[in-house]
């Protein structure tokens, strides 16, 4: 019988793990004539009792496996490690907080087996319950990255998706240290079916994604899948050279013809601050790309496993 592996990253989720397990087992019972179930939890350096909860589940249920990192390496590393350990013919990535409805799994499997899709992914059609400012910046991110990148990232796309073994093998070949999975899922290609659903609240606990972390994550996606920011810095440099030349000609002719010297100090200070700010901005863009290259050249492991079962 074919097998589905569920890859479930966990970071300080002792309250949600038992609820997730119970919900998934109920759904698996309805699919037992079609596929077997495997759950691969990835403990991403939790500081609460998440690891002990996973140990207890693995001891009670042979379908449950877990990986525990030596420290917090981030969700991207956890997803990669879980997909690497998963042994199923089909692999799904899910959040443990039940914002990814397990009830969609039978429909996702049906689309793959009967309609020939390589991946069935999910996207939220509403952001109900999310702060309005956060929703605004999220939508802006998707608009920007789809304009400057050749890799399409669907607005509202979740990491929750069911994939064939072939697609997951292609993802695992991408061993880059700086990972942005939403872009990687799209970049590898394969035929994807999108399922839409309304936003769901966490069943317990609190989100680990602050506004600042999401902002940094969005920058990771931009720098990972677009070189347009480098072109922007070049365009800004050319534009400021042209502006400075026009200003030189304008004020030079004004002084020579009208005898009207420029009152300089305030204008000079404002110009210095403006040009200096633009230079630092462009240097920062270069620094971001250089830092990503530096980390890749170190060739450090994406994660370190302390314990697994």
RAURFEN-V401415 format. One record per pair of residues at least 4 apart in sequence whose C-alpha atoms are under 8 Angstrom apart, sorted by the first residue. I is the first residue (numbers start at 1). J is the second residue. Records with the same first field share a line. If there is no record, write none. Layout:
I = J / J
This chain:
1 = 34 / 35 / 36
2 = 34 / 35 / 36 / 88 / 89
3 = 35 / 36 / 37 / 38 / 87 / 88 / 89 / 90
4 = 35 / 36 / 37 / 38 / 88 / 89 / 90 / 91 / 92
5 = 37 / 38 / 39 / 40 / 86 / 87 / 88 / 89 / 90 / 91 / 92
6 = 37 / 38 / 39 / 40 / 41 / 86 / 91 / 92 / 93 / 94
7 = 39 / 40 / 41 / 42 / 79 / 82 / 83 / 86 / 91 / 92 / 93 / 94
8 = 39 / 40 / 41 / 42 / 79 / 82 / 93 / 94 / 95 / 96
9 = 41 / 42 / 43 / 44 / 75 / 78 / 79 / 82 / 94 / 95 / 96
10 = 41 / 42 / 43 / 44 / 46 / 50 / 95 / 96
11 = 43 / 44 / 45 / 46 / 50 / 208
12 = 46 / 47 / 48 / 49 / 50
13 = 17 / 46 / 48 / 50 / 96 / 97 / 205
14 = 18 / 48 / 49 / 50 / 53
15 = 19 / 204 / 205
16 = 20 / 96 / 97 / 203 / 204 / 205
17 = 21 / 50 / 53 / 54 / 96 / 97
18 = 22 / 53
19 = 23 / 203
20 = 24 / 96 / 97 / 98
21 = 25
22 = 26
23 = 27 / 102
24 = 28 / 102
25 = 29
26 = 30
27 = 31 / 102 / 103 / 105
28 = 32 / 36 / 37
31 = 35 / 36 / 106
32 = 36
37 = 63
38 = 63 / 64 / 65 / 86 / 88
39 = 63 / 64 / 65 / 66
40 = 64 / 65 / 66 / 67 / 82 / 85 / 86
41 = 54 / 64 / 65 / 66 / 67 / 82
42 = 66 / 67 / 68 / 69 / 78 / 79 / 81 / 82
43 = 50 / 51 / 66 / 67 / 68 / 69 / 78
44 = 68 / 69 / 71 / 72 / 73 / 74 / 75 / 78
45 = 68 / 69 / 70 / 71 / 72 / 73
46 = 50 / 51 / 71 / 72
49 = 53
50 = 54
51 = 55 / 68
52 = 56
53 = 57
54 = 58 / 66
55 = 59 / 66
56 = 60
57 = 61 / 64
58 = 62 / 63 / 64 / 65 / 66 / 309
65 = 308 / 309
66 = 308 / 309
67 = 81 / 82 / 305 / 306 / 307 / 308 / 309
68 = 305 / 306 / 307 / 308
69 = 73 / 303 / 304 / 305 / 306 / 307
70 = 304 / 305 / 306
71 = 304
73 = 77 / 78 / 302 / 303
74 = 78
75 = 79
76 = 80 / 179 / 180 / 181
77 = 81 / 179 / 302 / 303
78 = 82 / 303
79 = 83 / 93
80 = 84 / 172
81 = 85 / 303
82 = 86
83 = 91 / 168 / 172
84 = 172
86 = 91
88 = 165
89 = 164 / 165
90 = 162 / 163 / 164 / 165
91 = 162 / 163 / 164 / 165 / 168
92 = 160 / 161 / 162 / 163
93 = 159 / 160 / 161 / 162
94 = 100 / 159 / 160 / 161
95 = 99 / 100 / 160
96 = 100
97 = 202 / 203 / 204 / 205
98 = 102 / 200 / 201 / 202 / 203
99 = 199 / 200 / 201 / 202 / 203
100 = 160 / 200
104 = 108
105 = 109 / 162
106 = 110
107 = 111
108 = 112 / 120 / 162
109 = 113 / 120 / 162
110 = 114 / 115
111 = 115 / 116 / 117 / 120 / 193
112 = 116 / 117 / 118 / 119 / 120
113 = 117
117 = 190 / 191 / 192 / 193
118 = 163 / 164 / 167 / 190 / 191 / 192
119 = 161 / 162 / 163 / 164 / 167 / 190 / 191 / 192 / 193
120 = 161 / 162 / 163 / 192 / 193 / 194 / 195
121 = 157 / 158 / 159 / 160 / 161 / 162 / 192 / 193 / 194 / 195
122 = 157 / 158 / 159 / 160 / 161 / 194 / 195 / 196 / 197
123 = 154 / 155 / 156 / 157 / 158 / 194 / 195 / 196 / 197
124 = 156 / 157 / 158 / 196 / 197 / 198 / 199
125 = 156 / 196 / 197 / 198 / 199
126 = 197 / 198 / 199
127 = 135 / 198 / 199
128 = 198 / 199 / 200
129 = 199 / 201
130 = 134 / 135
131 = 135
132 = 136
133 = 137
134 = 138 / 211
135 = 139
136 = 140
137 = 141
138 = 142
139 = 143 / 155
140 = 144
141 = 145 / 218
142 = 146 / 153 / 154 / 155
143 = 147 / 155
144 = 148
145 = 149 / 153 / 221 / 222 / 226
146 = 150 / 151 / 152 / 153
148 = 226 / 228
149 = 222 / 225 / 226 / 227 / 228
150 = 225 / 226
151 = 183 / 186 / 187 / 225
152 = 183 / 186
153 = 157 / 182 / 183 / 186
157 = 182
158 = 182
159 = 181 / 182
163 = 167 / 168
164 = 168
165 = 169
166 = 170
167 = 171 / 188 / 190
168 = 172
169 = 173
170 = 174 / 188
171 = 184 / 185 / 188
176 = 296
177 = 295 / 296 / 299 / 300 / 301 / 302
178 = 220 / 224 / 292 / 295 / 296
179 = 184 / 220 / 224
180 = 184 / 217 / 220 / 221 / 224
181 = 185
182 = 186
183 = 187 / 221 / 225
184 = 188
185 = 189
202 = 206
209 = 213 / 214
210 = 214
211 = 215
212 = 216
213 = 217
214 = 218
215 = 219
216 = 220
217 = 221
218 = 222
219 = 223
220 = 224
221 = 225
222 = 226
223 = 227 / 229 / 288 / 289
227 = 231
228 = 232
229 = 233 / 285
230 = 234 / 282 / 285 / 286
231 = 235
232 = 236
233 = 237 / 282 / 285
234 = 238
235 = 239
236 = 240 / 278
237 = 241
238 = 242
239 = 243
240 = 244 / 275
241 = 245
242 = 246
243 = 247
244 = 248
245 = 249
246 = 250
247 = 251
248 = 252
249 = 253
250 = 254
251 = 255 / 261 / 262
252 = 256
253 = 257 / 258
254 = 258 / 259 / 260 / 261
255 = 259 / 260 / 261 / 262
256 = 260
263 = 267
264 = 268
265 = 269
266 = 270
267 = 271
268 = 272
269 = 273
270 = 274
271 = 275
272 = 276
273 = 277
274 = 278
275 = 279
276 = 280
277 = 281
278 = 282
279 = 283
280 = 284
281 = 285
282 = 286
283 = 287
284 = 288
285 = 289
286 = 290
287 = 291
288 = 292
289 = 293
290 = 294
291 = 295
292 = 296
293 = 297
294 = 298
295 = 299 / 300
296 = 300
